[in-house]
Amino acid sequence: MARIRVLPTARTQYRTSRPQQHRELKRASINASSQYTTVHSYRRRVFFNYEKRIRLRSPPEKIFEYFASVRKPDGEMFMLPADLMRAVVPVFPPSESNVVREGRLRGEPSPGELHCAPSKFFVLFDTNTDGLISFAEYIFFVTLLSIPESSFSAAFKMFDVDLSGEIDKEEFKKVMALMRSYNRQGAAHRHGLRTGFKVGQSVENGGVVEYFFGNDGNEPLHFDKFTSFLKELHEEIIRLEFSHYDVKSTNTIPAKDFALSMVASADMNHISKLLDRADTLGNDPYLKDLRITFEEFKAFADLRRRLESLTMAIFAYGQVNGLLTKQDLKRAAHHVCGVELTDRVVDIIFHVFDMNNDGHLSSEEFLRALQRREADIHQPAARGGPMGWLNPKNRSSLLQMLR
């Protein structure tokens, strides 16, 4: 049976120097234009690739500084919920906006007005009602986002080290510290070497901890509340990503933006040709005017989260019946993953991932792009492999920590 090669994660030791950043940005700014021109599209592409490298190779202090859009008078920086999404999800500038980049470093020009949809979910944990996310809270959320849906139960069991069926605040704080050591951004933070971004014990003392354990910190956290929170957190990132492209607030996004969201996580060796194929949607008389609803967008995200089952189904089918048609993909999504894909979504998938234009899905390219997206969100550290902190071999060391 054909197999998908597991893609390596970027190593945190790779860094982009400030002079190199400015050279890249200078190239991106040549012949700038406020109109939708070839130069405008080129600048978007350059900034998109630049931001991918920031997410993959930079320490979390720099990622936070780049995507945070709020600076207080004292110089301290904060994120809006949409900034948090942009920091963890590779997104392309919306096709219906004039924006060419998603953030900036200190001293760089403003990227323009970014679309930041409000978030009812994050309001639940906003104890001071300012709607802002601090750097410590950012590390906290990124660490929790590293838990894939398939591992929610295992994560709870690792938190519940005394096997009581519930988690107390001290257990939670100590296991969160362990999780950060296995998470790419949590492990890479540099303890204040960038001014104003020191991460200490306060990471586990924010609004989410109060939501979990009550104002006095003495309420136990049960499995249902924990897993419901994690599921809602992942779904809120999906909603914020959709809102990023829904700049006209119509609850629909252009087909081109949906295609860009599918390919945005592809590795740097394949991203250019996939972006080119997404760009050609505008040349298709049927696809260019299609719009995708949030329900369709979320269904595709649900399919991506069931990647292991989808991969097995696609390659098992390919071994028996050959290449996949549009109906084959719809059938696999429905019968194996329980996800209904509309004809419009499947048409866009095939426009981008039918590399030979023969009516058959280029399965490896398609699955590789989906795999990279999930890897981007979960951000495992190099040591221990994906979700290394959940490895049963680590339970004994965890118990030692808590004694």
C-alpha positions as CSV (number, residue, x, y, z in Angstrom):
1,M,0.0,0.0,0.0
2,A,1.3,3.5,-0.8
3,R,2.2,5.5,2.2
4,I,2.3,9.2,3.0
5,R,5.8,10.2,4.2
6,V,5.6,11.9,7.7
7,L,6.9,15.4,7.2
8,P,9.5,16.7,9.6
9,T,8.7,19.8,11.7
10,A,10.8,22.9,11.4
11,R,13.6,23.0,14.1
12,T,13.5,25.9,16.4
13,Q,17.2,26.6,16.1
14,Y,16.7,28.0,12.6
15,R,16.6,31.8,12.8
16,T,16.1,34.6,10.3
17,S,18.5,37.5,11.0
18,R,17.1,41.0,11.1
19,P,19.3,42.2,8.1
20,Q,18.0,39.2,6.1
21,Q,14.4,40.1,7.1
22,H,14.9,43.6,5.9
23,R,16.4,42.4,2.6
24,E,13.4,40.2,2.0
25,L,10.9,42.9,2.9
26,K,12.7,45.4,0.7
27,R,12.4,43.1,-2.3
28,A,8.7,42.7,-1.4
29,S,8.1,46.5,-1.5
30,I,9.7,47.3,-4.8
31,N,7.2,49.1,-7.1
32,A,4.5,49.0,-4.5
33,S,1.0,49.8,-5.7
34,S,-2.3,50.2,-3.9
35,Q,-4.2,48.7,-6.8
36,Y,-4.7,45.0,-7.7
37,T,-1.8,44.6,-10.0
38,T,0.8,42.0,-10.7
39,V,3.1,43.8,-8.2
40,H,0.4,43.7,-5.6
41,S,0.0,40.0,-6.0
42,Y,3.7,39.5,-6.0
43,R,4.1,41.4,-2.7
44,R,1.3,39.3,-1.1
45,R,3.2,36.2,-2.1
46,V,6.5,37.4,-0.8
47,F,5.0,38.5,2.6
48,F,3.0,35.2,2.8
49,N,6.2,33.1,2.5
50,Y,8.1,35.5,4.9
51,E,5.3,35.0,7.5
52,K,5.4,31.2,7.0
53,R,9.1,31.3,7.9
54,I,8.4,33.5,11.0
55,R,5.8,31.0,12.3
56,L,8.0,28.0,11.6
57,R,11.4,29.2,12.6
58,S,11.1,32.0,15.0
59,P,11.0,32.0,18.8
60,P,7.5,32.7,20.2
61,E,8.5,36.2,21.4
62,K,9.1,37.3,17.8
63,I,5.9,35.5,16.5
64,F,3.9,37.3,19.2
65,E,5.5,40.7,18.4
66,Y,4.9,40.3,14.7
67,F,1.2,39.4,14.8
68,A,0.1,41.4,17.9
69,S,-1.8,44.4,16.7
70,V,-2.3,46.3,20.0
71,R,0.4,48.3,21.8
72,K,-0.3,50.0,25.1
73,P,1.2,53.4,25.9
74,D,3.8,51.7,28.1
75,G,4.9,49.7,25.1
76,E,3.5,46.3,26.2
77,M,1.9,44.4,23.3
78,F,-1.3,42.4,23.2
79,M,-3.1,40.3,20.7
80,L,-6.8,40.2,19.6
81,P,-8.3,36.8,19.1
82,A,-7.9,37.1,15.4
83,D,-4.2,37.9,15.9
84,L,-3.8,34.6,17.8
85,M,-5.3,32.8,14.9
86,R,-3.0,34.5,12.4
87,A,0.0,33.5,14.6
88,V,-0.8,29.8,14.5
89,V,-2.6,29.4,11.2
90,P,-0.9,30.2,7.8
91,V,-3.4,32.6,6.2
92,F,-3.2,34.5,2.9
93,P,-4.4,38.1,2.7
94,P,-8.1,38.0,1.7
95,S,-8.7,38.4,-2.0
96,E,-11.4,41.0,-1.3
97,S,-9.1,43.3,0.7
98,N,-6.1,45.5,-0.1
99,V,-4.0,44.0,2.7
100,V,-0.7,42.5,1.6
101,R,0.6,41.2,5.0
102,E,-0.7,40.0,8.3
103,G,1.6,41.6,10.8
104,R,4.8,43.7,11.3
105,L,7.9,44.0,13.5
106,R,8.8,47.0,15.5
107,G,9.8,49.9,13.2
108,E,8.1,48.4,10.1
109,P,5.1,50.2,8.4
110,S,1.6,49.2,9.4
111,P,0.1,46.4,7.3
112,G,-3.2,48.3,7.0
113,E,-6.5,47.6,8.7
114,L,-6.8,43.9,9.4
115,H,-10.2,42.3,9.7
116,C,-10.6,41.2,13.4
117,A,-13.9,39.6,14.0
118,P,-15.1,39.6,17.7
119,S,-14.9,36.3,19.6
120,K,-17.6,35.2,22.0
121,F,-15.5,32.3,23.0
122,F,-12.5,34.3,24.3
123,V,-14.8,36.6,26.2
124,L,-15.4,33.7,28.6
125,F,-11.9,34.0,29.9
126,D,-11.4,37.7,29.7
127,T,-11.3,38.5,33.4
128,N,-10.5,42.2,32.9
129,T,-12.9,42.6,29.9
130,D,-10.3,44.3,27.7
131,G,-10.6,41.7,24.9
132,L,-6.8,41.4,24.8
133,I,-4.5,38.4,25.0
134,S,-1.1,38.8,26.7
135,F,2.0,37.0,25.8
136,A,1.6,34.6,28.7
137,E,-1.9,33.9,27.7
138,Y,-0.7,33.4,24.1
139,I,1.7,30.7,25.2
140,F,-1.1,29.1,27.3
141,F,-3.5,28.9,24.3
142,V,-0.8,27.7,21.9
143,T,0.1,24.9,24.3
144,L,-3.5,23.8,24.6
145,L,-3.9,23.9,20.8
146,S,-1.1,21.4,20.6
147,I,-3.5,18.7,21.8
148,P,-5.2,17.1,18.8
149,E,-8.9,16.1,19.1
150,S,-7.9,12.4,18.9
151,S,-5.8,12.9,22.1
152,F,-8.3,14.8,24.3
153,S,-9.0,11.7,26.5
154,A,-5.3,10.8,26.8
155,A,-4.5,14.4,27.7
156,F,-7.0,14.4,30.5
157,K,-5.6,11.1,31.9
158,M,-2.1,12.6,31.9
159,F,-3.4,15.6,33.9
160,D,-5.3,13.3,36.3
161,V,-2.1,11.9,37.8
162,D,-3.8,10.6,41.0
163,L,-6.5,8.8,38.9
164,S,-9.3,10.5,40.8
165,G,-11.3,11.2,37.7
166,E,-10.9,14.9,38.1
167,I,-8.1,17.5,37.9
168,D,-7.1,20.0,40.6
169,K,-5.4,23.3,39.9
170,E,-1.9,22.2,41.0
171,E,-2.0,19.1,38.8
172,F,-3.1,21.2,35.9
173,K,-0.3,23.8,36.4
174,K,2.5,21.2,36.6
175,V,1.4,19.2,33.6
176,M,1.0,22.5,31.6
177,A,4.6,23.2,32.4
178,L,5.5,19.7,31.1
179,M,3.5,20.2,27.9
180,R,5.2,23.5,27.2
181,S,8.6,21.6,27.2
182,Y,7.3,19.4,24.4
183,N,5.6,22.1,22.4
184,R,7.6,24.0,19.8
185,Q,6.8,27.5,20.9
186,G,6.5,26.7,24.6
187,A,9.9,25.0,24.6
188,A,11.5,27.8,22.5
189,H,10.6,30.9,24.5
190,R,13.7,32.6,25.7
191,H,12.8,33.6,29.3
192,G,12.7,37.4,28.7
193,L,15.7,37.8,26.4
194,R,13.3,39.9,24.3
195,T,12.2,42.7,26.6
196,G,8.7,42.4,28.1
197,F,8.0,38.8,27.1
198,K,9.1,36.9,30.2
199,V,7.0,33.7,30.8
200,G,6.8,32.5,34.4
201,Q,4.2,30.9,36.6
202,S,1.6,33.4,35.6
203,V,1.0,31.4,32.4
204,E,-1.2,29.0,34.5
205,N,-2.9,31.8,36.5
206,G,-5.0,33.5,33.7
207,G,-8.7,33.6,33.0
208,V,-8.9,30.1,31.6
209,V,-7.6,28.7,34.9
210,E,-10.3,30.7,36.7
211,Y,-12.9,29.3,34.3
212,F,-11.7,25.8,35.0
213,F,-11.2,25.9,38.8
214,G,-13.4,28.8,40.0
215,N,-12.5,32.2,41.5
216,D,-10.8,30.6,44.5
217,G,-9.0,27.9,42.5
218,N,-10.5,25.0,44.5
219,E,-13.1,23.6,42.2
220,P,-12.2,20.3,40.4
221,L,-12.1,20.1,36.6
222,H,-14.1,17.2,35.2
223,F,-13.5,15.4,31.9
224,D,-16.5,16.8,30.0
225,K,-15.7,20.4,30.8
226,F,-12.1,19.9,29.8
227,T,-12.8,18.2,26.5
228,S,-15.6,20.6,25.7
229,F,-13.2,23.5,26.1
230,L,-10.5,22.0,23.9
231,K,-13.1,21.2,21.2
232,E,-14.5,24.8,21.3
233,L,-11.0,26.2,21.2
234,H,-10.1,24.3,18.0
235,E,-13.5,25.3,16.5
236,E,-13.0,28.9,17.4
237,I,-9.7,29.0,15.5
238,I,-11.6,27.6,12.5
239,R,-14.3,30.3,12.9
240,L,-11.7,33.1,13.2
241,E,-9.9,31.8,10.1
242,F,-13.2,31.9,8.1
243,S,-13.9,35.4,9.4
244,H,-10.4,36.4,8.2
245,Y,-11.5,35.8,4.6
246,D,-15.1,37.0,5.1
247,V,-14.1,40.7,5.0
248,K,-17.6,41.7,3.8
249,S,-19.3,39.9,6.6
250,T,-21.6,37.9,4.3
251,N,-21.0,34.5,6.0
252,T,-19.4,33.4,2.7
253,I,-15.9,33.6,1.2
254,P,-14.7,33.5,-2.4
255,A,-13.7,30.2,-3.9
256,K,-10.2,31.6,-4.3
257,D,-9.8,32.3,-0.6
258,F,-11.1,28.8,0.2
259,A,-8.5,27.3,-2.1
260,L,-5.8,29.5,-0.5
261,S,-6.8,28.3,2.9
262,M,-6.4,24.6,1.7
263,V,-2.9,25.1,0.4
264,A,-1.5,27.7,2.8
265,S,0.1,25.1,5.1
266,A,1.9,23.2,2.2
267,D,5.7,22.9,2.6
268,M,7.9,25.5,1.0
269,N,9.0,23.1,-1.8
270,H,5.4,22.7,-3.0
271,I,3.6,25.9,-2.0
272,S,4.4,28.0,-5.1
273,K,2.7,25.6,-7.6
274,L,-0.3,25.2,-5.3
275,L,-0.7,29.0,-4.9
276,D,-0.5,29.3,-8.7
277,R,-3.3,26.7,-9.1
278,A,-5.4,28.6,-6.6
279,D,-4.8,31.8,-8.5
280,T,-6.1,30.2,-11.7
281,L,-9.6,29.9,-10.2
282,G,-10.2,33.4,-11.5
283,N,-9.9,32.0,-15.0
284,D,-12.6,29.4,-14.6
285,P,-16.1,30.8,-15.6
286,Y,-17.9,28.5,-13.1
287,L,-15.5,28.6,-10.2
288,K,-14.5,32.3,-10.1
289,D,-17.9,33.4,-8.8
290,L,-18.5,30.6,-6.3
291,R,-18.7,31.4,-2.7
292,I,-18.3,29.0,0.2
293,T,-20.3,29.1,3.4
294,F,-19.0,28.7,6.9
295,E,-20.8,25.3,7.1
296,E,-18.9,24.1,4.0
297,F,-15.6,25.5,5.4
298,K,-16.1,23.8,8.7
299,A,-17.0,20.5,7.0
300,F,-13.6,20.6,5.2
301,A,-11.9,21.3,8.5
302,D,-13.7,18.3,10.1
303,L,-12.4,16.2,7.2
304,R,-8.8,17.4,7.9
305,R,-9.1,16.5,11.5
306,R,-9.9,12.9,10.5
307,L,-6.8,12.8,8.3
308,E,-5.6,9.3,9.4
309,S,-8.9,7.6,8.5
310,L,-9.1,9.6,5.2
311,T,-5.6,8.6,4.2
312,M,-6.3,4.9,4.8
313,A,-9.5,5.1,2.8
314,I,-8.0,6.9,-0.1
315,F,-5.0,4.6,-0.5
316,A,-7.0,1.4,0.1
317,Y,-9.5,2.6,-2.6
318,G,-6.6,3.4,-4.9
319,Q,-5.1,0.0,-4.5
320,V,-8.4,-1.7,-5.6
321,N,-10.0,0.8,-8.0
322,G,-7.2,3.1,-9.2
323,L,-7.3,6.9,-9.2
324,L,-10.0,8.8,-7.3
325,T,-12.8,10.8,-9.0
326,K,-14.9,13.5,-7.4
327,Q,-17.6,11.0,-6.5
328,D,-15.0,8.7,-5.0
329,L,-13.7,11.5,-2.7
330,K,-17.3,12.4,-1.6
331,R,-18.0,8.8,-0.8
332,A,-14.8,8.4,1.2
333,A,-15.5,11.5,3.2
334,H,-19.1,10.5,3.9
335,H,-18.7,6.7,4.7
336,V,-15.3,6.8,6.4
337,C,-15.1,10.2,8.0
338,G,-18.8,11.1,8.5
339,V,-18.3,14.4,6.6
340,E,-20.5,15.7,3.8
341,L,-18.7,17.6,1.2
342,T,-20.7,19.7,-1.2
343,D,-20.2,19.5,-5.0
344,R,-18.8,23.1,-4.9
345,V,-16.1,22.2,-2.3
346,V,-15.1,19.1,-4.3
347,D,-14.9,21.1,-7.5
348,I,-12.5,23.5,-5.8
349,I,-10.4,20.6,-4.3
350,F,-10.0,19.0,-7.7
351,H,-9.2,22.4,-9.4
352,V,-6.2,22.7,-7.1
353,F,-5.2,19.1,-6.6
354,D,-5.9,17.5,-10.0
355,M,-2.4,18.1,-11.1
356,N,-2.7,16.3,-14.4
357,N,-6.1,17.8,-15.2
358,D,-7.4,14.3,-16.0
359,G,-10.4,14.3,-13.6
360,H,-8.5,12.4,-10.9
361,L,-7.2,13.6,-7.5
362,S,-3.5,13.8,-7.0
363,S,-3.9,12.1,-3.6
364,E,-0.3,12.6,-2.3
365,E,-0.3,16.3,-2.9
366,F,-3.8,16.7,-1.3
367,L,-3.0,14.7,1.8
368,R,0.4,16.3,2.2
369,A,-1.2,19.7,2.4
370,L,-3.7,18.6,4.9
371,Q,-1.1,16.9,7.0
372,R,1.1,20.0,7.2
373,R,-1.9,22.1,8.3
374,E,-2.5,19.8,11.3
375,A,1.2,19.7,12.1
376,D,1.3,23.5,12.1
377,I,-1.5,23.7,14.7
378,H,-0.2,21.0,17.0
379,Q,3.4,22.2,16.8
380,P,5.3,19.3,18.3
381,A,8.8,20.0,19.5
382,A,11.7,18.1,17.9
383,R,12.4,16.0,20.9
384,G,10.0,13.3,21.8
385,G,8.1,13.5,18.5
386,P,4.5,14.6,18.0
387,M,2.7,14.8,21.4
388,G,5.7,13.4,23.1
389,W,4.4,14.5,26.5
390,L,1.5,12.0,26.0
391,N,3.8,9.1,25.6
392,P,3.1,6.5,28.3
393,K,6.8,6.3,28.9
394,N,6.7,9.9,30.3
395,R,4.0,9.1,32.9
396,S,6.6,7.9,35.5
397,S,8.6,11.1,35.1
398,L,5.4,13.1,35.4
399,L,4.5,11.4,38.7
400,Q,8.0,12.2,40.0
401,M,7.4,15.9,39.2
402,L,4.2,15.9,41.2
403,R,5.5,14.3,44.4
